[in-house]
Amino acid sequence: MKIEELCSKLSLNVLVPLEDYSEEINTAITGDLLSFIMGHALPGSVWLTVQNHLNVAAVAVLKEMPMIVLTAGRQPSTDLVDRCREEGICLSTTPESTFAVISQMTKLGLKG
């Protein structure tokens, strides 16, 4: 599924848009422990988290994840927004719980 389609279908608030939304999202992963994400995320994944600090972008870059979704109404730090912009990572937020977003993603056919 393309990033643009995912943002639209989930009604995400995109804080850091990409010039090219055609990149494919292959899988989704959720977790707030950075070491867990570093050990388990696959390239091309969308990451759902409540963590909202600079290190989130560093892990996304390390694991080649093109998109981060902050759930449960969490808002990113300015540092995270700036780093996502620099690294070309789509950063979005949603008031929905992580569980609710994962449920919607499952219905859209994304795998975990």
Secondary structure, 3 states (H helix, E strand, C coil): CEHHHHHHHCCCEEEECCCCCCCECCEEEECCCHHHHHHHCCCCEEEEECCCCHHHHHHHHHCCCCEEEECCCCCCCHHHHHHHHHHCCEEEECCCCHHHHHHHHHHCCCEC
